[in-house]
Amino acid sequence: MKPARVMLVDDTPTRSAILEQALLDQGLIVVCRLESAQGLIKNVEIHQPDIIIMDLESPDRDTLENMTVLNQHNPKPVIMFSEEGDSQIIFQAIQAGVSAYIVDGLNPHRVKPILDVAIARFREYQALRKELKQTRDQLADRKIIDKAKGLLMKTKGLDEEQAYHAMRKMAMDQSKPLVDIAQNILSVMEFLTL
Amino acid sequence: MNGAKVEKKALKLGYMPLSDCLPLLVAQEKGFFAQEGLEVELQQEVSWSNIRDKVIVGHLDGAHMLAPMLLASSIGLGGLKKPLITAFSLGLNGNALTVSNTLHKELFTRNAAEFDQAITMKHVIEQRREEGLAKLVFATVYPYSCHNLQLRYWLASADIDPDKDIDLVILPPSQMVDHLKLQHIDGFFAGAPWNSVAILQGHGHCLLTGMDIWENAPEKVLGVTLQWAEENPNTHNALIRALYQACHWLEFHAEESLPLLERHLSLNSPLIDQECLIPAITGEYIFDHNQAQSKAPGLLVFNRFMANFPWLSHGQLICSQMKRWHWLPENTDCDALVASCYRPDIYRQALANVTMPEDDFNNVHLAIL
């Protein structure tokens, strides 16, 4: 059995590189990786993929869908791997942000493993992004808290420990996150020194 | 609030950033959803395919949807197969055909008096063929859309074969103007505000509106799955009542909604400002950058002419056109398919205090026969 030919369309190059590697590891062929639908139809004709994996949030999905009504030589969007709209795999794919189109003829049994890989990698990427954002937010929060602490120390003559405790007490009393209290302190101080 | 307790309170509704998504925005902003006991979250989407898929798998409870999608999805054309229904039309009309300045000039040179007639387009196409020039390229927004069907209908009225004599491509509405500017396409048939954007920026000329093809044509609907409607009948009724209120409000206050519309449409589109939203909303339409406004009242109809009624005849027109282009098999039973997708019975039940037509049919006036 010849390995399936996969085409990737994703405007996030990091993610599609990860997915490409994972697909290659499975013995599949990645014939083409596009960052946008620019030249999409032409590339499908040139590379003749068996399956196209596309970022669900790409506005170019509608462009690709048109290939269903063109003619038989063009790829038909896969009926999302099943005749039934409610199957679990479709739900997972959409949740992970994956859409996929198979060209007429690729056996549906060969689609699922490819889709599983795509879903897994998209999820992994989602998790990475989330983690990165959290780290960034935490760093930003830390900066604000440190700044507010420094300001309290300077204006109120407190030491670091006291300044920190004062802010934490305010946060607990008002049941607000520490960073909000710090932000408030900065705004008020800024206002007073205008 | 009217009637029975809603089965589901918190709803997620999808929409595409186009002028005719206004009923959803207004129902949210003016509190019409809340009055019906609904907590609605509106979610902007980037493609019609997403709207369909997310409604089908249940990520969205319902959405601003292209009317022909109901039929296509119910029989599994081009994507997931699941019965979709509508019991509420979000309005009528709104589409227009804009051509590049170059093509406009060609048409005008060919026949200044009838530059906007399909027959002139036919002559230009023939001349280009004789001169060995490339086929004209037109874009619409989605294969199974009234845009595509109306453009095809217009072309075919002058014996232009849309599958052979021109290239017909699909592009997201927000990309139309750029592609027109870069001359990747010679024209596009899309909804508001994209024609006005192209014209105000001087990149094209509006040849005609959808009303010149089908007067008071079906366009967007509130689409839900049949399953969802069966599981949430009271919620569905409440949703219809809230949207009806919004459409009724819009009929008299459309201009007031401009800031709201701008806020949502400019989220992901730097080209959108209030100026380009005005023409379709007010009917003071602009066909050419250098000309004064012309009246095109009814370009977007939100409520009058019983615009919200899910006419079976709308479904019939769409079904017959989908058959015409061989998208639906010849033996498709349009009566049965349309009756499964269009549900005036639900509309009648939801809106007890609204004047109802006696019949479920109201033929769309075909401006070109």
Boltz contact constraints between the chains, C-beta under 6 A:
constraints:
  - contact:
      token1: [A, 57]
      token2: [B, 46]
      max_distance: 6.0
  - contact:
      token1: [A, 59]
      token2: [B, 46]
      max_distance: 6.0
  - contact:
      token1: [A, 59]
      token2: [B, 47]
      max_distance: 6.0
  - contact:
      token1: [A, 59]
      token2: [B, 172]
      max_distance: 6.0
  - contact:
      token1: [A, 61]
      token2: [B, 47]
      max_distance: 6.0
  - contact:
      token1: [A, 61]
      token2: [B, 49]
      max_distance: 6.0
  - contact:
      token1: [A, 62]
      token2: [B, 47]
      max_distance: 6.0
  - contact:
      token1: [A, 62]
      token2: [B, 48]
      max_distance: 6.0
  - contact:
      token1: [A, 62]
      token2: [B, 49]
      max_distance: 6.0
  - contact:
      token1: [A, 62]
      token2: [B, 142]
      max_distance: 6.0
  - contact:
      token1: [A, 62]
      token2: [B, 170]
      max_distance: 6.0
  - contact:
      token1: [A, 63]
      token2: [B, 170]
      max_distance: 6.0
  - contact:
      token1: [A, 65]
      token2: [B, 49]
      max_distance: 6.0
  - contact:
      token1: [A, 65]
      token2: [B, 78]
      max_distance: 6.0
  - contact:
      token1: [A, 66]
      token2: [B, 143]
      max_distance: 6.0
  - contact:
      token1: [A, 66]
      token2: [B, 170]
      max_distance: 6.0
  - contact:
      token1: [A, 68]
      token2: [B, 78]
      max_distance: 6.0
  - contact:
      token1: [A, 69]
      token2: [B, 143]
      max_distance: 6.0
  - contact:
      token1: [A, 69]
      token2: [B, 327]
      max_distance: 6.0
  - contact:
      token1: [A, 77]
      token2: [B, 78]
      max_distance: 6.0
  - contact:
      token1: [A, 77]
      token2: [B, 79]
      max_distance: 6.0
  - contact:
      token1: [A, 80]
      token2: [B, 80]
      max_distance: 6.0
  - contact:
      token1: [A, 83]
      token2: [B, 81]
      max_distance: 6.0
  - contact:
      token1: [A, 85]
      token2: [B, 56]
      max_distance: 6.0
  - contact:
      token1: [A, 85]
      token2: [B, 80]
      max_distance: 6.0
  - contact:
      token1: [A, 85]
      token2: [B, 81]
      max_distance: 6.0
  - contact:
      token1: [A, 85]
      token2: [B, 82]
      max_distance: 6.0
  - contact:
      token1: [A, 90]
      token2: [B, 57]
      max_distance: 6.0
  - contact:
      token1: [A, 91]
      token2: [B, 57]
      max_distance: 6.0
  - contact:
      token1: [A, 94]
      token2: [B, 53]
      max_distance: 6.0
  - contact:
      token1: [A, 94]
      token2: [B, 57]
      max_distance: 6.0
